[in-house]
Amino acid sequence: MIKDFADLGLVKLQQVGRKESWFIPTKLATNLSMSLTDSSARKEGFVVVETNFRMYAYSTSKLHCEILRLFSKIEYQLPNLIVGAITKESLYNAFENGITAEQ
């Protein structure tokens, strides 16, 4: 199950030696746990971008999803979670479609 959490970006696995390993929660997991108690964040939705430009957007709005598609590569989409990445190619595509860096 921990490997599945790592695939979703909830934990980071650390290998210590050949047999021993441990994990740490990512910022995504801590944001998720905080949002469970904050009902205002769930209503509005929010976006988490990690330092490796992986993006997690929590929203049920189709408009938000389409806006994110303009400048990111969507990897998969769940009913209330959009996971993607901001890549060089996706940014070039956005600039070609008239989106400026300021926007």
Sequence and secondary structure as in RCSB ss.txt:
>XXXX:A:sequence
MIKDFADLGLVKLQQVGRKESWFIPTKLATNLSMSLTDSSARKEGFVVVETNFRMYAYSTSKLHCEILRLFSKIE
YQLPNLIVGAITKESLYNAFENGITAEQ
>XXXX:A:secstr
 HHHHHHHTSEEEEEETTTEEEEEE HHHHHHHHHTT HHHHHH EEEE TT EEEEE   HHHHHHHHHHSEEE
EEETTEEEEE  HHHHHHHHHTT  S  
